[in-house]
């Protein structure tokens, strides 16, 4: 896994968490990726904890496909926190 701050942050804390294995999007996951996806989500929670945002709350987002806003063809999760995140998003 690799994590880094988003260049165009949508919240005070906006970190991308990316698996090193190339997977274009959520729809390209296979059963063999189940362990990787579980670890990916756990790393997101650890990022929020390390940034001091876990207790107040954080959001994890995966965009899949161009209509959903996916602009990079490599699976990644956005970890957002530090402001009120309304629902529905967008």
N, C-alpha and C positions, 0 to 999 in steps of 0.2 A: 504494500500500500504506500501511496504517496499523498501527502496533504500540503496544501498551500492556500494562501489567501486569494480570493477572487479579485481580478483586476478591475472589475466593475461591481463593487459590493452593493448588495440590496439591503443590507442590515449592518449595524456596527461590527458584528462578527459574521463574516461570510467566508467559509473555508470550503475548498473542494477536496474531496477524498476520492482517490482514484486507485483502482487495482492495477498492478503492473502487467497483468495478463490482458491482452487486447480482446475486448468484447465490445462490439460497436454500440449496442443499446440493450435495454432490458429485454426486448423481444428476441435477442440472440443468446440469452442464457440457456444453458442446458442443465440437466440433472447433475452433471459432474461439477457444476459451479455452485451447488447449494452451500458447501462449506465456505467458499470464497465470499458469497453474498452475506452470510451470517457474520463473518469477520468484518466485512465492509461496514455493516450497520453498527457493530460493536465499536469499531474505530471511530465512527461518527460520534457516538456517545462519549468516548474517551476525549475527543477533541473538545466537546462542549464542557466536559468536566475540567480539562486542563486550562480552558479559557475562563473558568469561573462562571459559566453560564448555565450549567446543568440544572441547578436548583430552581432558578427562575423560569426555566423552560427554553427549549430550542426546537427548531423544525429541521427535518431532513427531507430533501426534495430530489427526485430523479425525473428529469425530462426525457421522454422517449419519442423521437421523431420530430420533424420540423414544425408541425403544427403545435407541438407542446413546448417549443422553444429550445430543442436540442440543436446546438450549433457546432458541436464537436462530436465526431463519430467515434467516441470512446466512452464507455460507461463511466459515469462519475456521479457522486452524490454531493449535493450542496448542504452544508450545515449552516443555518442562519440563527442568529440570536442577538439580543441587545436592544430590541425594540418590540413593541406590540405587533404581532403578526396576525392580521385579520383573516377571517374566513368568510367566503371562499377566497382563495388567492387569485391574483391577477387583476 
